[in-house]
Amino acid sequence: MKYIVLVVFLCLAAVALVSAVPVDETLQGDNIYSESDVHNPHDPQAIFKLKKIKKLLLG
C-alpha cells in the first residue's frame, strides 16, 4: 500500500512539474503548422490533400 501511494505521489509531482514549465512561443524555427499543413476550406485542392493523407495513413 505504501508503494502505491508513493507511485501516485510521484506521478502527480511529475504532472505538476511539467505543467509548471513556461512555454516559450517565440521560437522562430518551431512552427509546426506551416502554410501547407493548415486546412483551408476555400482551397479547391484541399480535398485531394486530405485524401492523400488518408491514403498514406490508412494504406
C-alpha positions in Angstrom: 0.0 0.0 0.0 2.9 2.3 0.8 4.4 1.8 -2.7 1.1 2.6 -4.4 0.8 5.9 -2.6 4.4 6.7 -3.4 3.9 6.0 -7.1 0.7 8.1 -7.2 2.5 10.9 -5.5 5.4 10.7 -7.9 3.1 10.8 -10.9 1.2 13.8 -9.6 4.5 15.6 -8.9 5.7 14.9 -12.4 2.5 16.2 -13.9 2.7 19.3 -11.7 6.3 20.0 -12.7 5.6 19.5 -16.4 2.6 21.8 -16.4 4.5 24.5 -14.4 7.2 24.9 -17.1 6.5 28.0 -19.1 6.1 27.6 -22.8 8.3 29.8 -25.0 6.2 30.5 -28.1 8.8 33.0 -29.5 10.9 30.3 -31.2 11.1 31.1 -34.9 12.1 27.7 -36.2 9.5 25.8 -34.2 6.4 26.4 -36.3 4.6 23.0 -36.5 1.8 24.5 -38.6 3.3 25.6 -41.9 1.2 27.1 -44.7 0.8 23.8 -46.4 -0.4 21.9 -43.3 -3.3 24.3 -42.4 -6.6 23.2 -43.9 -8.2 25.9 -45.9 -11.9 25.2 -46.7 -11.8 27.6 -49.7 -8.9 25.7 -51.4 -10.2 23.5 -54.2 -7.2 21.3 -53.9 -7.6 20.7 -50.2 -9.8 17.6 -50.6 -7.1 15.9 -52.7 -4.5 16.7 -50.0 -6.8 15.2 -47.3 -7.4 12.1 -49.5 -3.6 11.7 -49.9 -3.0 12.0 -46.2 -5.9 9.5 -45.5 -4.4 7.1 -48.1 -0.9 7.3 -46.5 -2.2 6.8 -43.0 -4.7 4.0 -43.7 -2.9 2.3 -46.5 
